């Protein structure tokens, strides 16, 4: 390293330089690496769209009214049904679809079809959506929020599943329901013509469902998408930093699977709960799309999940949107949301229809 480079590096790491950059007292660092600061002010990203900049403060104000995860379930479901119902209505104006309720293998579903008709090349394909909602809410309107734009933009049939949730039900009830629906669809569709995707709890359940298929000897789907929740519990830097960036402060206890009633009594080390803990299981996963944002509490989980999939030799495509929060594409007015819809559609277009032997999985990464 040159003398000039050494001087610049020392200046960059010095407390004086840190104080000059932040405009406040320098942070403290504990022996375990914890960084503390008496005060902090973080501007919103200047790389996000003007629409996101305008919406972000309103979302924080609305989020402050949300019931805590420990609140009575009826009130929480009513709150999120109103929120998702409004979003779904706005989506239908932009993305016209036909919606009908049905039952598949004893499980309630909503079938979402594009008004302009299914594209000829996709008449033999179907997408399964698994809605978000902390495994507590999101059935119905929450599933429509995730299904309407994809069905319309992709001109493909989307079936959103009303799987069993907590607190009334516990793991593996949701996986049971998804497998039942999937097995029924396998009577009409080839596995390579089926895609599964979900956001938040739905992203986690997508990974858990594929793990369950592998465990039970059921052919895996052609491709999957795990958005704002993936193969692992919510850990890493983003589980601490995202709440701060979203106006909630650094949590004293980060939210994880153990806080969700659905996982009551489940073994957190079970690969059917966290598939990312089993390299052998991951090696059998189909191509996977991962989506997150820099203000998403699940970003670290998504980043780590992609690395684990690639290490197992699976094609895993990660997209991170600057300034975006958890489940950002639930708001259809954002340019970032439109980009996400197109990314999802393009991914499934590229990967569905291929036989497993046709997939171009690269060799596993053996780097420790």
CORTAZI-V726381 format. One record per residue. N is the residue number from 1. RES is the residue in one letter. PHI is phi as a letter, one per 20 degrees, with the letter a starting at -180 (none if undefined). PSI is psi in whole degrees, -180 to 180 (* if undefined). Layout:
((N	RES	PHI	PSI) (N	RES	PHI	PSI))
This chain:
((1	X	none	135) (2	X	f	162) (3	X	f	-40) (4	X	f	-43) (5	X	f	-38) (6	X	f	-42) (7	X	f	-45) (8	X	f	-40) (9	X	f	-43) (10	X	f	-41) (11	X	f	-41) (12	X	f	-33) (13	X	e	-9) (14	X	f	148) (15	X	g	-35) (16	X	f	-43) (17	X	f	-40) (18	X	f	-43) (19	X	f	-38) (20	X	f	-37) (21	X	f	-41) (22	X	e	-20) (23	X	m	17) (24	X	b	-178) (25	X	f	143) (26	X	f	150) (27	X	f	158) (28	X	e	152) (29	X	c	122) (30	X	e	164) (31	X	g	-29) (32	X	e	4) (33	X	n	-4) (34	X	f	130) (35	X	d	130) (36	X	c	148) (37	X	b	136) (38	X	f	-26) (39	X	b	149) (40	X	b	144) (41	X	c	117) (42	X	d	112) (43	X	f	157) (44	X	f	149) (45	X	g	132) (46	X	e	2) (47	X	e	-10) (48	X	f	165) (49	X	f	156) (50	X	g	-35) (51	X	f	-41) (52	X	f	-40) (53	X	f	-39) (54	X	f	-35) (55	X	f	-33) (56	X	g	-50) (57	X	f	-35) (58	X	f	-39) (59	X	f	-40) (60	X	f	-40) (61	X	f	-41) (62	X	f	-40) (63	X	f	-30) (64	X	f	-20) (65	X	e	-8) (66	X	f	140) (67	X	f	148) (68	X	f	161) (69	X	f	-19) (70	X	e	0) (71	X	f	160) (72	X	g	135) (73	X	f	-33) (74	X	f	-43) (75	X	f	-40) (76	X	f	-43) (77	X	f	-38) (78	X	f	-41) (79	X	f	-50) (80	X	f	-27) (81	X	f	-41) (82	X	f	-45) (83	X	f	-49) (84	X	f	-31) (85	X	f	-41) (86	X	f	-43) (87	X	f	-44) (88	X	f	-39) (89	X	f	-41) (90	X	f	-36) (91	X	f	-41) (92	X	f	-28) (93	X	f	-34) (94	X	e	-32) (95	X	c	83) (96	X	f	132) (97	X	b	165) (98	X	d	135) (99	X	c	132) (100	X	c	146) (101	X	e	140) (102	X	b	177) (103	X	c	128) (104	X	c	122) (105	X	l	36) (106	X	n	4) (107	X	d	132) (108	X	f	137) (109	X	b	161) (110	X	d	130) (111	X	d	122) (112	X	d	122) (113	X	c	139) (114	X	f	136) (115	X	f	-34) (116	X	f	0) (117	X	n	152) (118	X	f	136) (119	X	f	140) (120	X	g	-39) (121	X	f	-11) (122	X	d	13) (123	X	f	-22) (124	X	d	18) (125	X	c	159) (126	X	b	146) (127	X	d	140) (128	X	d	126) (129	X	d	137) (130	X	d	109) (131	X	f	159) (132	X	e	-178) (133	X	p	30) (134	X	l	23) (135	X	l	29) (136	X	c	-37) (137	X	b	-178) (138	X	o	-10) (139	X	f	147) (140	X	m	-102) (141	X	f	-35) (142	X	f	-39) (143	X	f	-36) (144	X	f	-37) (145	X	g	-39) (146	X	e	-16) (147	X	d	-36) (148	X	g	-54) (149	X	f	-33) (150	X	f	-42) (151	X	f	-42) (152	X	f	-52) (153	X	f	-41) (154	X	e	-11) (155	X	l	57) (156	X	b	152) (157	X	f	133) (158	X	c	130) (159	X	d	116) (160	X	d	131) (161	X	e	129) (162	X	e	74) (163	X	f	159) (164	X	f	142) (165	X	c	172) (166	X	e	169) (167	X	e	-5) (168	X	f	-31) (169	X	c	157) (170	X	c	165) (171	X	g	135) (172	X	d	36) (173	X	g	-45) (174	X	f	-42) (175	X	f	-38) (176	X	g	-46) (177	X	f	-43) (178	X	f	-43) (179	X	f	-38) (180	X	f	-45) (181	X	f	-44) (182	X	f	-45) (183	X	f	-39) (184	X	f	-41) (185	X	f	-27) (186	X	f	-17) (187	X	f	-17) (188	X	d	-25) (189	X	c	147) (190	X	f	148) (191	X	g	-36) (192	X	f	-10) (193	X	d	7) (194	X	d	133) (195	X	d	149) (196	X	c	137) (197	X	b	159) (198	X	a	165) (199	X	d	142) (200	X	m	-121) (201	X	g	-35) (202	X	f	-32) (203	X	f	-41) (204	X	f	-45) (205	X	f	-33) (206	X	g	-48) (207	X	f	-42) (208	X	f	-37) (209	X	f	-43) (210	X	f	-41) (211	X	g	-40) (212	X	f	-43) (213	X	g	-47) (214	X	f	-44) (215	X	g	-39) (216	X	e	3) (217	X	m	26) (218	X	e	136) (219	X	g	139) (220	X	f	157) (221	X	f	171) (222	X	f	-32) (223	X	a	159) (224	X	c	163) (225	X	c	125) (226	X	d	108) (227	X	d	131) (228	X	l	32) (229	X	r	132) (230	X	b	-124) (231	X	e	-10) (232	X	c	164) (233	X	f	166) (234	X	e	97) (235	X	c	-171) (236	X	n	-178) (237	X	g	-43) (238	X	f	-26) (239	X	f	-21) (240	X	e	-40) (241	X	e	-38) (242	X	g	-43) (243	X	g	-37) (244	X	f	-46) (245	X	f	-18) (246	X	d	21) (247	X	m	12) (248	X	d	-7) (249	X	n	169) (250	X	f	124) (251	X	f	148) (252	X	f	-23) (253	X	b	120) (254	X	f	147) (255	X	f	133) (256	X	b	180) (257	X	g	-37) (258	X	f	-17) (259	X	e	-8) (260	X	e	126) (261	X	g	-30) (262	X	g	-33) (263	X	e	13) (264	X	g	123) (265	X	n	-8) (266	X	f	149) (267	X	e	115) (268	X	f	-17) (269	X	e	1) (270	X	f	124) (271	X	f	-18) (272	X	f	-13) (273	X	e	-48) (274	X	c	87) (275	X	g	-25) (276	X	f	-12) (277	X	e	-8) (278	X	c	101) (279	X	g	-36) (280	X	f	-39) (281	X	f	-45) (282	X	f	-32) (283	X	f	-17) (284	X	d	4) (285	X	f	151) (286	X	e	172) (287	X	g	138) (288	X	c	132) (289	X	d	131) (290	X	c	131) (291	X	c	138) (292	X	b	-178) (293	X	c	163) (294	X	f	-13) (295	X	d	21) (296	X	e	129) (297	X	f	-19) (298	X	e	6) (299	X	g	-46) (300	X	f	-39) (301	X	f	-41) (302	X	f	-45) (303	X	f	-45) (304	X	f	-39) (305	X	f	-41) (306	X	f	-43) (307	X	f	-41) (308	X	f	-39) (309	X	f	-44) (310	X	f	-39) (311	X	f	-32) (312	X	e	0) (313	X	n	14) (314	X	e	139) (315	X	f	118) (316	X	c	121) (317	X	d	120) (318	X	d	130) (319	X	c	125) (320	X	c	123) (321	X	e	128) (322	X	f	131) (323	X	m	-1) (324	X	e	149) (325	X	d	-179) (326	X	g	126) (327	X	l	40) (328	X	f	-32) (329	X	f	8) (330	X	f	-15) (331	X	d	110) (332	X	f	-13) (333	X	f	-16) (334	X	f	137) (335	X	g	-35) (336	X	f	-36) (337	X	f	-44) (338	X	f	-38) (339	X	f	-40) (340	X	f	-44) (341	X	g	-46) (342	X	f	-39) (343	X	f	-43) (344	X	f	-49) (345	X	f	-47) (346	X	f	-38) (347	X	f	-49) (348	X	f	-34) (349	X	g	-39) (350	X	f	-28) (351	X	d	-24) (352	X	f	150) (353	X	n	-12) (354	X	e	137) (355	X	f	153) (356	X	g	-36) (357	X	f	-18) (358	X	e	-15) (359	X	f	139) (360	X	e	69) (361	X	f	133) (362	X	e	168) (363	X	f	144) (364	X	g	145) (365	X	e	113) (366	X	e	7) (367	X	f	129) (368	X	f	*))
